[in-house]
Amino acid sequence: MNEKQTLKDIQEQIKALQAQEAQIIAQEKEEVVQYIREKVAEFHLQPEDIFGGGSRKASAGSKKPKMIRYKRGENEVWAGRGKKPDWCANMSKEELEQYKLDTPIPAE
């Protein structure tokens, strides 16, 4: 009972095995993702904890420190870049100018 397989038979077997492989990969991937999500929640991990922080384009030592250019009170500061914080979000340029520092200071 030694049947000779045809090319078509082998190709069908390959196709079936590839479909089975895809199902197994999808299942295992979902299990790994679920495990990672649980650990991230358990340890309160942030992306930089896992992948590192900072820009990959520049070396770690060459990055300029963030400078504070606007300050109102002790905890209300803004570097003047990106989205404005709540304390100055609705201020006009003229209103914001009164909180501009003569000399920017490094952020802590």
C-alpha positions in Angstrom: 0.0 0.0 0.0 2.8 2.4 -0.9 0.9 5.1 -2.8 3.0 7.5 -4.7 2.1 11.1 -3.9 1.6 13.6 -6.6 2.9 17.2 -6.6 -0.7 18.4 -6.1 -1.0 16.1 -3.0 2.1 17.5 -1.5 1.1 21.1 -2.2 -2.3 20.5 -0.5 -0.5 19.1 2.5 1.8 22.1 2.6 -1.1 24.5 2.4 -2.9 22.7 5.2 0.2 22.7 7.4 0.7 26.5 6.7 -2.9 27.2 7.8 -2.3 25.1 10.9 0.9 27.0 11.5 -0.9 30.4 11.2 -3.5 29.3 13.8 -0.9 28.1 16.2 1.2 31.4 15.8 -2.0 33.5 16.4 -2.9 31.5 19.5 0.6 31.7 21.0 1.0 35.3 20.1 -2.3 36.1 21.9 -1.1 34.2 25.0 2.2 36.1 25.0 0.5 39.5 24.6 -1.9 38.7 27.5 1.0 37.7 29.7 2.9 40.9 28.9 -0.2 43.0 29.6 -0.6 41.4 33.0 3.0 42.1 33.9 2.9 45.7 32.6 -0.2 46.3 34.8 1.3 44.4 37.8 4.5 46.4 37.8 3.1 49.7 36.4 5.6 49.6 33.5 6.0 52.4 31.0 7.2 52.1 27.4 10.6 53.6 28.4 11.0 51.0 31.1 10.9 48.3 28.4 12.3 50.0 25.3 14.5 52.7 26.9 14.0 56.4 26.8 15.2 59.3 24.7 15.8 59.6 21.0 17.5 56.9 19.1 18.8 59.4 16.6 21.1 61.2 19.0 23.4 59.7 21.6 22.3 59.9 25.2 24.9 62.5 26.1 24.3 64.9 23.2 20.6 65.7 24.0 20.1 69.2 25.2 18.5 69.5 28.7 14.9 70.7 28.8 14.8 74.4 29.7 12.0 76.2 31.4 11.1 79.5 29.7 7.8 80.4 31.4 7.1 80.2 35.1 4.1 81.1 37.2 4.4 80.0 40.8 6.4 77.0 42.0 4.7 74.2 40.0 3.4 76.0 37.0 6.2 75.9 34.4 6.4 75.5 30.6 9.3 75.0 28.3 7.6 77.0 25.5 7.4 74.0 23.2 4.6 71.6 22.5 1.1 71.8 23.9 0.6 74.5 26.5 -0.2 73.2 30.0 -3.6 74.0 31.5 -2.4 77.0 33.5 -1.6 78.9 30.3 -3.6 77.2 27.7 -6.1 80.0 27.2 -3.6 82.9 27.5 -2.8 85.1 24.6 0.9 85.7 23.7 0.7 89.0 25.4 -0.7 87.5 28.6 1.9 84.7 28.5 4.7 87.2 28.0 4.5 88.4 31.7 5.6 84.9 32.8 8.5 84.6 30.4 11.8 84.2 32.2 14.7 86.5 31.1 17.0 83.6 31.3 15.7 80.0 30.8 16.5 77.6 33.6 17.1 73.9 33.4 14.2 71.7 34.2 14.7 69.3 37.1 
